[in-house]
Amino acid sequence: MLKSPNPPPPKIATLIGSNTTLTGEVHFQGGLHVDGHIHGNLVSEGERSLMIISPTASVEGEIHGHEVIINGRIQGDVYATGRLELGETAQVTGDVYYGAITVAIGATVNGRLIHRPGETKLIEHRQGPSLD
């Protein structure tokens, strides 16, 4: 029996519903699906993670994960050490750092696209405003 070179993505264990608004930094392991609104950073605690931001979702903060699928609205930088998928309804205002990327027609990015191939650990997220 042949093994797949890439293990399947983690199962979604956490759901933030469409009628939910969270304020503060969210740390998770495995899979996270967001339908609601986040005012703060989303940070994966593991090297393998799956984050899905649905068309009804919005995030005001940074996103740090391995595999990230965006169909909603993001105001902040996105760091995907693995694959990043921007769906047709994705709206990102911020810089996007990725290992591999798929962009659907209709997706918008108001910021820079920065390719970082082979990066296996998550980029350190900043605490508070930066004066870079």
JONOR-V878733 format. One record per helix or strand. SS is the DSSP state (A for helix, B for strand). FROM is the first residue (numbers start at 1). TO is the last residue. If there is no record, write none. Layout:
SS_FROM_TO + SS_FROM_TO
This chain:
B_12_16 + B_21_23 + B_26_34 + B_37_39 + B_42_53 + B_58_60 + B_63_65 + B_67_70 + B_73_75 + B_78_86 + B_91_93 + B_96_103 + B_108_110 + B_113_115
